[in-house]
Amino acid sequence: MTKPTVPQNYLDLVQSKRAFAHLATLMPDGSPQVTPVWFDYDGEHFIVNSARGRLKDKNMRRDGRVALEIMDPDDGYRYLEVRGTVVDITEEGADASIDRLAHKYLGVDSYPNRRADEQRVIYKIAPTKIKGNR
């Protein structure tokens, strides 16, 4: 079975645009929970960064099935739908990851909202389905 890939005409959403993603996770009762997030894409996996103990952190640790909707900031009707599974959760490199995302989304070198008491976490999502819409 071939791995799903981002369609060529949607690569701008994951490589060059400052597109936000809406991350859907599952609550313990199976109901969905959605949060806007910054993301990165390494050509195979979607990467999300959060802090340990947040709701999306707890949800992804318990149930790795997730969905991302990545909307074109220039055209709200153009978006990429990604369904997948969290395949790796790590704290290693998470501070550098959030700084890279802050550079991408805010144009700053260091994440400005860092709290001294939080532990940053990286979630690597392997897509099982990718579909562009528009």
C-alpha positions in Angstrom: 0.0 0.0 0.0 1.4 3.4 -1.0 1.7 6.1 1.6 -0.5 9.1 0.9 1.3 12.2 -0.2 0.4 15.9 -0.4 -0.9 16.6 -4.0 1.6 18.7 -6.0 -0.8 21.6 -6.3 -1.2 21.8 -2.5 2.5 21.7 -1.5 2.4 25.5 -1.0 0.2 25.0 2.0 2.7 22.8 3.8 6.0 24.2 2.5 5.8 28.0 2.0 2.5 29.5 3.2 1.8 30.4 6.9 -1.2 28.2 6.9 -2.7 27.2 10.2 -4.0 23.7 10.8 -7.0 22.8 12.8 -6.1 19.6 14.7 -9.0 17.3 15.7 -8.3 14.8 18.5 -10.7 12.4 20.3 -11.9 13.0 23.9 -12.2 9.9 26.2 -15.9 9.6 25.3 -15.1 9.6 21.6 -16.3 13.2 20.9 -14.1 15.4 18.8 -12.0 18.3 20.1 -10.5 20.8 17.7 -7.6 23.3 18.2 -5.9 25.6 15.8 -2.2 24.8 15.7 1.1 25.6 14.0 2.6 22.7 12.1 5.5 21.6 10.1 5.9 19.0 7.3 9.0 16.9 6.8 7.9 15.5 3.4 6.4 12.4 5.1 5.0 13.4 8.5 3.0 16.3 9.8 4.6 17.7 13.0 2.7 19.5 15.8 4.2 21.0 18.9 2.3 21.5 22.2 2.9 21.5 25.9 2.7 18.5 28.1 -0.6 18.3 30.0 -2.8 20.2 27.6 -6.0 18.7 26.4 -4.7 17.8 22.9 -1.6 16.3 24.5 -3.7 14.0 26.7 -6.0 13.1 23.9 -3.1 12.2 21.5 -1.3 10.1 24.1 -4.5 8.1 24.8 -5.7 7.8 21.2 -3.4 8.6 18.3 -6.1 9.0 15.7 -6.2 12.6 14.5 -7.2 14.8 11.6 -5.8 18.1 10.4 -7.5 20.7 8.2 -5.0 23.1 6.7 -6.7 26.1 5.2 -5.1 28.4 2.6 -4.7 31.8 4.3 -5.4 33.4 0.9 -8.5 31.4 0.0 -10.7 30.0 2.8 -12.4 27.6 0.4 -9.1 25.9 -0.5 -7.8 23.5 2.1 -6.0 20.2 2.7 -7.7 17.4 4.7 -5.3 15.0 6.5 -6.3 12.0 8.5 -3.6 10.1 10.3 -2.1 8.6 13.4 0.4 9.9 15.9 3.4 7.6 15.5 5.9 9.4 17.7 5.7 11.6 20.8 8.9 13.1 22.1 10.2 16.0 24.2 13.6 15.7 22.5 14.1 18.7 20.3 10.8 20.2 21.2 12.1 23.6 22.3 14.0 24.0 19.0 10.9 22.9 17.1 8.7 25.5 18.7 11.3 28.2 17.9 11.3 27.1 14.2 7.5 27.3 14.2 7.7 30.8 15.8 10.0 31.9 13.1 7.7 30.5 10.4 4.5 31.9 11.9 5.7 35.1 13.7 9.0 35.9 12.1 10.8 35.8 15.4 13.8 33.6 16.5 12.4 32.4 19.8 8.9 31.4 20.8 7.6 34.4 22.8 4.9 32.6 24.8 7.2 30.1 26.5 6.4 29.5 30.1 9.1 28.4 32.5 6.9 25.6 33.9 5.9 24.0 30.6 7.5 21.0 28.8 7.2 21.3 25.1 6.4 18.1 23.1 6.6 17.1 19.5 3.9 14.8 17.9 4.7 13.2 14.6 1.6 12.3 12.5 1.7 9.7 9.7 -1.0 10.5 7.3 -3.4 7.7 6.3 -5.4 9.9 3.9 -4.6 13.3 2.3 -7.2 15.1 0.1 -7.1 18.6 -1.3 -10.3 20.5 -1.7 -10.9 23.3 -4.2 
